[in-house]
């Protein structure tokens, strides 16, 4: 067994298992869904945790859950953060939540997302920390990662290391259209440009996955990624609105790397010490200073 720290993203399990724990029957030509009894949901959770631990060769693990409060709600000005998500959760969402809290001593994250806790802790010892999740947002964190299989179109990704710069490309859907895939800083800046429909930040207007990947794939430093991203926003929206929207989207997309962390038993409260800031000044000729970061300021400008 490995002595590496294994951190499991319980948010994904609440939605994934909560949604699949349904029996499908066809009655009079219509599909009828019947929720599994709770003991079967318990078995699904137990089997998944056991599989993750086994496949990562770990002997200990921690489960993290988002508690509901999130500082990003205060800095999302253009559109509500995650405002497009359906209010109704999967039928067994609460069942899975209760199992993870009761049987797996899950840590509940307040003030930020479970992703932020995984990012902060993952960066502390990146060579000996595994983040187990299928959430694409976590792929920007430079540490070890593992993703379990989900259906036929989402295969298992064994334990692997994400380096800080990472990579990006535009992948074509079978039905048409593209999405960005990748990891590290290149994927982060790609999300800032192309947006994220799940978290409901729109990115730069008329900048899709192909434009983002083409602009960023050849960059060799974060400063180059920043300059390429800034130039696209500047060209589309002008110096003032472009900078405002870029900072807003980046601060929504970024997973915290430092914060004030207060733990009370299995409740962890996370308060950002600062919002995301560019790695370098605005390139000469683009104009305008970068606004100072402040978690108490609801504006990104």
Secondary structure, DSSP 8 states (H G I E B T S, - for coil): -B-SEEEEEHHHHHHHHHHH-EEEEEETTEEEEEE--HHHHHHHHHHHHHHHHHHTTBS--EEEEE-S--THHHH--SS-TTTTS-S---TTHHHHHHHHHHHH--EEEESS-HHHHHHHHHHHTGGGEEEE---GGGGGSSSEEEE--BTTTB--EEEEE--SS-EEEEEE-TTS-EEEEEEHHHHHHHHHHH-BTTTTB--STT--HHHHHHHHTT--SHHHHHHHHHHHHHHHH-HHHHHHHHHHHHHHH---SSEEEEEETTEEEEEESS----SS---TTS--------TT-S---
